[in-house]
Amino acid sequence: MSRISDVFDQAAQQARMTFMPFVTAGDPSLQSTSAVLKGLRDADVDLIELGFPYSDPIADGPVIQASYTRALDNDVTVHGILGMMEDLRDAGLPPVLAMVSYAIVFRFGTDAFVARAAEVGFSGLIIPDLPADEASEMSATATKHGLGLVQLIAPTTTSDRTQQILDASSGFVYCVSVAGTTGVRKELPEALIEQLMQLRLMTDLPLAVGFGISGPDQVASLEGVADGVIVGSAIVRLAAEAPSVEAAAAAVRTFSSEMRAAVNGVKPSRRI
């Protein structure tokens, strides 16, 4: 059983949902990212999604796009991110998943990237632009190296494509709450609940909801239909607006502690 599966199973046994924050690697520096990751550990988050900056993101809103631009302008590289994670291998982080473009993986070398990601301590991969005809091969490669391959399902995903995604996914399913890009939203769409209920009939994998989750107040509305929530833009903004590395880590830790408290007692969709 993978570390990702362990986390969701333990949360289900505690009758609660999980919380996973998103952080951009290298915004504004890898030193800052390292401090923020340790702050998230101290906030007792369940998992962490670490974004690899990319010049042409397909699903990220303005906040995360700007963070990618800052990181790239500061010469953050794939090798640098992997090296940072290697330095943190013994830091006691929860499972960390790489949110990375398929173009980056392909350019690095698919097997080489997955092997290196596993070596430095990643627990899984999220590849938002993974071509459908590459999904099964990538899933096999990830499995070979002991990593989960999490795939995204959007409100616009067709039923045939949904089953294909579910078959190639491991760890959990990333459920996109809205059509469009990432970003803070005050309310989640009503159709999301119906989609989650349908997905629960199609898979035993945990269902984690991202895109548009902005704070603790939205967690309760997903009780019984989702197993986790993912917050990105709100956290990236906190880190970006902080005046120092220490302030960034503290701000993210405080917000994440509030989110972690919010998922306690909010029942997941899965029963263990």
Backbone hydrogen bonds in HBPLUS format (Angstrom, degrees):
<---DONOR---> <-ACCEPTOR-->    atom                        ^
c    i                          cat <-CA-CA->   ^        H-A-AA   ^      H-
h    n   atom  resd res      DA  || num        DHA   H-A  angle D-A-AA Bond
n    s   type  num  typ     dist DA aas  dist angle  dist       angle   num
A0006-ASP N   A0002-SER O   2.91 MM   4  6.16 158.6  1.96 149.8 156.5     1
A0007-VAL N   A0003-ARG O   3.05 MM   4  6.27 154.9  2.12 145.2 150.3     2
A0008-PHE N   A0004-ILE O   3.21 MM   4  6.60 164.6  2.24 155.3 157.9     3
A0009-ASP N   A0005-SER O   2.87 MM   4  6.03 160.1  1.91 155.1 161.4     4
A0010-GLN N   A0006-ASP O   2.89 MM   4  6.01 161.5  1.92 151.6 156.3     5
A0011-ALA N   A0007-VAL O   3.02 MM   4  6.21 158.3  2.06 147.1 153.1     6
A0012-ALA N   A0008-PHE O   2.93 MM   4  6.09 156.8  1.98 144.7 151.2     7
A0013-GLN N   A0009-ASP O   2.95 MM   4  6.19 151.8  2.03 146.1 153.7     8
A0014-GLN N   A0010-GLN O   3.08 MM   4  6.35 133.1  2.31 136.3 148.6     9
A0014-GLN N   A0011-ALA O   3.01 MM   3  4.98 128.8  2.28  94.0 108.3    10
A0016-ARG N   A0011-ALA O   3.03 MM   5  5.40 161.8  2.07 141.8 145.9    11
A0015-ALA N   A0012-ALA O   2.93 MM   3  4.78 156.8  1.98 102.1 107.8    12
A0018-THR N   A0227-ASP O   2.94 MM 209  6.30 148.6  2.04 127.9 136.9    13
A0229-VAL N   A0018-THR O   2.98 MM 211  6.36 150.2  2.07 144.9 150.4    14
A0046-ASP N   A0019-PHE O   3.13 MM  27  5.57 145.2  2.25 152.8 162.5    15
A0020-MET N   A0229-VAL O   2.91 MM 209  6.20 160.2  1.95 164.4 168.2    16
A0231-VAL N   A0020-MET O   3.14 MM 211  6.61 146.9  2.25 141.2 150.4    17
A0049-GLU N   A0021-PRO O   2.85 MM  28  6.08 169.5  1.86 163.2 163.7    18
A0022-PHE N   A0231-VAL O   2.79 MM 209  5.96 143.4  1.92 159.1 153.7    19
A0023-VAL N   A0049-GLU O   2.85 MM  26  6.30 153.1  1.93 164.6 173.7    20
A0051-GLY N   A0023-VAL O   2.76 MM  28  6.02 166.4  1.78 157.5 162.0    21
A0025-ALA N   A0051-GLY O   2.93 MM  26  5.66 170.6  1.94 150.4 153.5    22
A0033-THR N   A0029-SER O   3.06 MM   4  6.38 159.8  2.10 145.5 151.2    23
A0034-SER N   A0030-LEU O   2.90 MM   4  6.03 158.2  1.95 146.1 151.3    24
A0035-ALA N   A0031-GLN O   3.15 MM   4  6.42 155.8  2.21 144.0 149.9    25
A0036-VAL N   A0032-SER O   2.90 MM   4  6.19 156.9  1.95 152.6 159.5    26
A0037-LEU N   A0033-THR O   2.86 MM   4  6.08 158.7  1.91 153.2 158.7    27
A0038-LYS N   A0034-SER O   3.14 MM   4  6.39 153.2  2.21 143.1 149.7    28
A0039-GLY N   A0035-ALA O   2.94 MM   4  6.23 145.0  2.07 141.0 151.5    29
A0040-LEU N   A0036-VAL O   2.88 MM   4  6.21 147.9  1.98 149.6 158.1    30
A0041-ARG N   A0037-LEU O   3.00 MM   4  6.31 151.3  2.09 142.1 150.1    31
A0042-ASP N   A0038-LYS O   2.98 MM   4  6.26 154.4  2.04 143.7 150.2    32
A0043-ALA N   A0039-GLY O   2.99 MM   4  6.24 127.4  2.27 134.8 149.0    33
A0043-ALA N   A0040-LEU O   3.12 MM   3  4.92 131.6  2.36  90.9 104.4    34
A0045-VAL N   A0040-LEU O   3.40 MM   5  6.02 176.1  2.40 159.0 159.5    35
A0044-ASP N   A0041-ARG O   2.99 MM   3  5.23 157.9  2.04 108.1 114.2    36
A0048-ILE N   A0095-PRO O   2.95 MM  47  6.36 149.8  2.04 156.3 160.7    37
A0097-LEU N   A0048-ILE O   2.78 MM  49  6.20 162.5  1.81 163.9 169.4    38
A0050-LEU N   A0097-LEU O   2.82 MM  47  6.05 168.8  1.83 166.8 170.7    39
A0099-MET N   A0050-LEU O   2.87 MM  49  5.72 168.1  1.88 133.8 137.9    40
A0052-PHE N   A0099-MET O   2.94 MM  47  6.13 166.3  1.96 166.6 163.2    41
A0182-THR N   A0059-ALA O   2.87 MM 123  6.35 140.2  2.03 141.2 151.6    42
A0065-GLN N   A0061-GLY O   2.91 MM   4  5.99 162.5  1.94 160.0 165.5    43
A0066-ALA N   A0062-PRO O   2.95 MM   4  5.91 157.9  2.00 140.1 145.6    44
A0067-SER N   A0063-VAL O   3.14 MM   4  6.42 147.6  2.25 137.4 146.2    45
A0068-TYR N   A0064-ILE O   2.94 MM   4  6.23 153.2  2.01 151.4 158.2    46
A0069-THR N   A0065-GLN O   3.00 MM   4  6.31 156.4  2.06 148.6 155.0    47
A0070-ARG N   A0066-ALA O   2.97 MM   4  6.25 159.3  2.01 149.0 154.0    48
A0071-ALA N   A0067-SER O   3.02 MM   4  6.21 163.4  2.05 147.2 151.7    49
A0072-LEU N   A0068-TYR O   2.92 MM   4  6.14 165.4  1.94 154.1 157.9    50
A0073-ASP N   A0069-THR O   2.85 MM   4  5.97 155.8  1.91 148.9 156.2    51
A0074-ASN N   A0070-ARG O   3.06 MM   4  6.27 131.0  2.31 138.4 150.7    52
A0074-ASN N   A0071-ALA O   3.09 MM   3  5.11 133.2  2.31  94.8 107.9    53
A0076-VAL N   A0071-ALA O   3.13 MM   5  5.59 162.6  2.16 147.0 148.1    54
A0075-ASP N   A0072-LEU O   2.96 MM   3  5.00 153.2  2.03 110.6 111.5    55
A0081-ILE N   A0077-THR O   3.00 MM   4  6.33 154.2  2.07 148.5 154.6    56
A0082-LEU N   A0078-VAL O   2.99 MM   4  6.25 166.1  2.01 155.6 159.1    57
A0083-GLY N   A0079-HIS O   2.90 MM   4  6.05 150.9  1.99 142.1 150.5    58
A0084-MET N   A0080-GLY O   2.93 MM   4  6.19 151.1  2.02 144.9 152.3    59
A0085-MET N   A0081-ILE O   3.03 MM   4  6.35 162.0  2.06 152.1 156.3    60
A0086-GLU N   A0082-LEU O   2.99 MM   4  6.23 149.1  2.09 142.1 150.9    61
A0087-ASP N   A0083-GLY O   3.03 MM   4  6.33 149.4  2.12 144.7 152.4    62
A0088-LEU N   A0084-MET O   3.15 MM   4  6.46 128.4  2.44 138.0 151.9    63
A0088-LEU N   A0085-MET O   3.02 MM   3  4.98 134.6  2.24  94.6 107.8    64
A0089-ARG N   A0086-GLU O   3.29 MM   3  5.24 167.6  2.31 105.9 108.0    65
A0091-ALA N   A0088-LEU O   2.96 MM   3  5.00 164.8  1.98 118.3 118.1    66
A0123-SER N   A0096-VAL O   2.82 MM  27  5.58 171.7  1.83 156.5 159.4    67
A0098-ALA N   A0124-GLY O   2.98 MM  26  6.39 156.0  2.04 149.3 144.4    68
A0126-ILE N   A0098-ALA O   2.76 MM  28  5.92 158.5  1.81 158.5 152.6    69
A0100-VAL N   A0126-ILE O   2.92 MM  26  6.29 152.6  2.00 159.7 168.7    70
A0104-ILE N   A0101-SER O   3.08 MM   3  5.40 128.7  2.36 103.4 115.3    71
A0105-VAL N   A0101-SER O   3.24 MM   4  6.66 161.7  2.28 149.3 153.7    72
A0106-PHE N   A0102-TYR O   2.77 MM   4  5.92 167.7  1.79 157.7 160.9    73
A0107-ARG N   A0103-ALA O   3.00 MM   4  6.03 158.3  2.04 139.9 146.0    74
A0108-PHE N   A0104-ILE O   2.99 MM   4  6.11 153.8  2.06 147.6 154.5    75
A0109-GLY N   A0105-VAL O   2.95 MM   4  6.01 140.4  2.11 141.9 153.2    76
A0113-PHE N   A0109-GLY O   2.72 MM   4  5.83 161.4  1.76 168.7 173.6    77
A0114-VAL N   A0110-THR O   3.06 MM   4  6.26 174.7  2.06 157.2 158.6    78
A0115-ALA N   A0111-ASP O   2.93 MM   4  5.98 162.0  1.96 148.0 153.6    79
A0116-ARG N   A0112-ALA O   2.97 MM   4  6.06 158.6  2.02 143.1 149.2    80
A0117-ALA N   A0113-PHE O   2.79 MM   4  5.98 160.4  1.83 155.3 161.3    81
A0118-ALA N   A0114-VAL O   3.03 MM   4  6.22 158.3  2.08 147.2 152.3    82
A0119-GLU N   A0115-ALA O   2.96 MM   4  6.15 152.5  2.04 142.0 150.3    83
A0120-VAL N   A0116-ARG O   3.00 MM   4  6.25 152.6  2.08 154.2 158.8    84
A0122-PHE N   A0117-ALA O   2.98 MM   5  5.45 152.4  2.06 163.9 155.7    85
A0121-GLY N   A0118-ALA O   3.25 MM   3  5.34 151.1  2.34 100.1 108.6    86
A0148-GLY N   A0123-SER O   3.08 MM  25  6.46 163.5  2.11 136.4 139.2    87
A0125-LEU N   A0148-GLY O   2.84 MM  23  6.18 150.4  1.92 151.6 159.2    88
A0150-VAL N   A0125-LEU O   2.87 MM  25  6.08 161.0  1.90 172.9 177.3    89
A0130-LEU N   A0127-ILE O   3.21 MM   3  5.47 155.5  2.27 122.9 119.9    90
A0134-GLU N   A0131-PRO O   2.94 MM   3  5.29 157.4  1.99 111.8 119.2    91
A0135-ALA N   A0132-ALA O   3.29 MM   3  5.29 156.8  2.35 101.7 108.5    92
A0138-MET N   A0134-GLU O   2.93 MM   4  6.08 163.1  1.95 157.8 163.2    93
A0139-SER N   A0135-ALA O   2.84 MM   4  5.98 153.6  1.91 147.5 155.3    94
A0140-ALA N   A0136-SER O   3.06 MM   4  6.28 153.8  2.13 142.7 148.9    95
A0141-THR N   A0137-GLU O   2.98 MM   4  6.26 154.0  2.05 146.3 153.7    96
A0142-ALA N   A0138-MET O   2.87 MM   4  6.07 164.0  1.89 153.8 157.6    97
A0143-THR N   A0139-SER O   2.96 MM   4  6.12 163.4  1.99 148.0 152.7    98
A0144-LYS N   A0140-ALA O   2.95 MM   4  6.11 153.8  2.02 143.7 150.8    99
A0145-HIS N   A0141-THR O   3.27 MM   4  6.55 142.5  2.41 142.5 151.0   100
A0145-HIS N   A0142-ALA O   3.12 MM   3  5.32 128.8  2.40  99.4 112.2   101
A0147-LEU N   A0142-ALA O   2.82 MM   5  4.90 166.4  1.83 146.3 141.9   102
A0146-GLY N   A0143-THR O   3.03 MM   3  4.93 163.5  2.06 104.5 109.0   103
A0170-SER N   A0149-LEU O   2.84 MM  21  5.17 150.0  1.93 133.0 138.7   104
A0174-TYR N   A0151-GLN O   3.00 MM  23  5.87 160.6  2.04 155.3 156.0   105
A0153-ILE N   A0174-TYR O   2.89 MM  21  6.27 153.5  1.96 161.4 164.5   106
A0176-VAL N   A0153-ILE O   2.87 MM  23  5.92 161.3  1.90 149.9 155.7   107
A0157-THR N   A0154-ALA O   3.06 MM   3  5.26 167.4  2.08 112.2 116.2   108
A0162-THR N   A0158-THR O   2.79 MM   4  5.95 148.4  1.89 147.1 157.1   109
A0163-GLN N   A0159-SER O   3.18 MM   4  6.45 159.4  2.23 148.1 150.6   110
A0164-GLN N   A0160-ASP O   3.23 MM   4  6.49 154.3  2.30 142.7 149.9   111
A0165-ILE N   A0161-ARG O   2.90 MM   4  6.15 155.6  1.96 152.3 158.5   112
A0166-LEU N   A0162-THR O   2.93 MM   4  6.19 164.0  1.96 154.4 158.6   113
A0167-ASP N   A0163-GLN O   2.99 MM   4  6.12 154.9  2.05 144.9 151.4   114
A0168-ALA N   A0164-GLN O   3.23 MM   4  6.42 137.9  2.42 138.1 148.1   115
A0168-ALA N   A0165-ILE O   3.12 MM   3  5.25 130.5  2.37  98.7 111.7   116
A0169-SER N   A0165-ILE O   3.05 MM   4  6.10 115.1  2.49 143.8 160.1   117
A0169-SER N   A0166-LEU O   3.33 MM   3  5.17 154.4  2.40  97.3 104.7   118
A0173-VAL N   A0206-PRO O   2.86 MM  33  6.20 160.4  1.90 160.2 165.6   119
A0208-ALA N   A0173-VAL O   2.96 MM  35  6.13 175.9  1.96 169.5 170.9   120
A0175-CYS N   A0208-ALA O   2.71 MM  33  5.76 169.4  1.72 166.0 167.6   121
A0210-GLY N   A0175-CYS O   3.09 MM  35  6.24 158.9  2.13 147.8 151.6   122
A0177-SER N   A0210-GLY O   3.03 MM  33  6.06 165.1  2.06 165.9 168.7   123
A0192-LEU N   A0189-PRO O   3.13 MM   3  5.58 152.4  2.20 109.0 117.0   124
A0193-ILE N   A0190-GLU O   3.28 MM   3  6.00 137.4  2.48 116.8 123.3   125
A0195-GLN N   A0191-ALA O   3.05 MM   4  6.32 159.5  2.09 151.7 157.7   126
A0196-LEU N   A0192-LEU O   2.92 MM   4  6.17 160.3  1.96 155.6 160.3   127
A0197-MET N   A0193-ILE O   3.00 MM   4  6.22 157.0  2.05 149.1 155.3   128
A0198-GLN N   A0194-GLU O   3.05 MM   4  6.28 150.5  2.14 144.9 152.6   129
A0199-LEU N   A0195-GLN O   2.93 MM   4  6.21 156.7  1.99 149.8 156.4   130
A0200-ARG N   A0196-LEU O   2.95 MM   4  6.16 150.9  2.04 146.9 154.3   131
A0201-LEU N   A0198-GLN O   3.13 MM   3  5.34 134.2  2.34 100.1 112.0   132
A0202-MET N   A0199-LEU O   2.86 MM   3  4.99 143.5  2.00 103.0 114.7   133
A0203-THR N   A0199-LEU O   3.10 MM   4  6.29 130.1  2.36 155.8 168.1   134
A0227-ASP N   A0207-LEU O   2.65 MM  20  5.15 168.7  1.66 157.0 157.9   135
A0209-VAL N   A0228-GLY O   2.89 MM  19  6.22 160.3  1.93 143.0 140.2   136
A0230-ILE N   A0209-VAL O   2.81 MM  21  5.92 148.7  1.90 158.9 153.4   137
A0218-GLN N   A0215-GLY O   3.28 MM   3  6.14 163.4  2.31 124.8 128.2   138
A0219-VAL N   A0216-PRO O   3.18 MM   3  5.62 159.4  2.23 115.1 121.0   139
A0222-LEU N   A0219-VAL O   2.98 MM   3  5.71 164.8  2.00 124.2 129.2   140
A0223-GLU N   A0220-ALA O   3.14 MM   3  5.36 166.8  2.16 114.5 115.7   141
A0225-VAL N   A0222-LEU O   3.15 MM   3  5.62 167.6  2.17 131.6 133.9   142
A0226-ALA N   A0222-LEU O   3.25 MM   4  5.72 135.8  2.46 174.5 162.2   143
A0224-GLY N   A0267-LYS O   2.76 MM  43  5.41 162.4  1.79 149.6 147.0   144
A0269-SER N   A0226-ALA O   3.12 MM  43  5.17 123.0  2.46 105.8 118.1   145
A0235-ILE N   A0232-GLY O   3.04 MM   3  5.48 123.4  2.38 110.9 124.4   146
A0236-VAL N   A0232-GLY O   2.94 MM   4  6.13 166.8  1.95 161.6 166.0   147
A0237-ARG N   A0233-SER O   2.92 MM   4  6.01 158.1  1.97 150.0 155.4   148
A0238-LEU N   A0234-ALA O   3.23 MM   4  6.40 153.7  2.31 134.5 141.1   149
A0239-ALA N   A0235-ILE O   3.05 MM   4  6.35 164.3  2.07 156.3 159.4   150
A0240-ALA N   A0236-VAL O   2.97 MM   4  6.11 155.6  2.03 145.5 152.7   151
A0241-GLU N   A0237-ARG O   2.97 MM   4  6.08 152.1  2.05 151.8 157.7   152
A0248-ALA N   A0244-SER O   2.93 MM   4  6.14 154.2  2.00 148.2 155.1   153
A0249-ALA N   A0245-VAL O   3.05 MM   4  6.34 165.7  2.07 154.0 156.8   154
A0250-ALA N   A0246-GLU O   3.01 MM   4  6.19 155.9  2.07 144.2 151.2   155
A0251-ALA N   A0247-ALA O   2.88 MM   4  6.00 163.5  1.91 150.6 154.8   156
A0252-VAL N   A0248-ALA O   3.03 MM   4  6.15 167.9  2.05 153.2 156.5   157
A0253-ARG N   A0249-ALA O   2.95 MM   4  5.98 151.9  2.03 139.5 148.1   158
A0254-THR N   A0250-ALA O   2.95 MM   4  6.14 161.1  1.99 150.5 154.6   159
A0255-PHE N   A0251-ALA O   3.11 MM   4  6.31 173.3  2.11 151.5 153.2   160
A0256-SER N   A0252-VAL O   2.93 MM   4  5.95 162.5  1.96 147.6 153.2   161
A0257-SER N   A0253-ARG O   2.88 MM   4  6.00 146.3  2.00 144.8 153.7   162
A0258-GLU N   A0254-THR O   3.18 MM   4  6.48 149.8  2.28 145.0 152.3   163
A0258-GLU N   A0255-PHE O   3.12 MM   3  5.21 120.6  2.49  95.6 109.9   164
A0259-MET N   A0255-PHE O   3.02 MM   4  6.40 151.7  2.10 146.3 154.6   165
A0260-ARG N   A0256-SER O   2.77 MM   4  5.93 158.1  1.82 147.0 153.6   166
A0261-ALA N   A0257-SER O   2.96 MM   4  6.13 150.1  2.06 139.8 147.5   167
A0262-ALA N   A0258-GLU O   2.99 MM   4  6.19 142.7  2.13 137.5 147.9   168
A0262-ALA N   A0259-MET O   3.04 MM   3  4.91 117.5  2.45  90.2 106.2   169
A0263-VAL N   A0259-MET O   3.21 MM   4  6.57 141.3  2.36 149.2 156.9   170
A0264-ASN N   A0261-ALA O   3.26 MM   3  5.42 143.7  2.40 100.3 110.4   171
A0266-VAL N   A0263-VAL O   3.18 MM   3  5.32 166.3  2.20 120.1 122.2   172
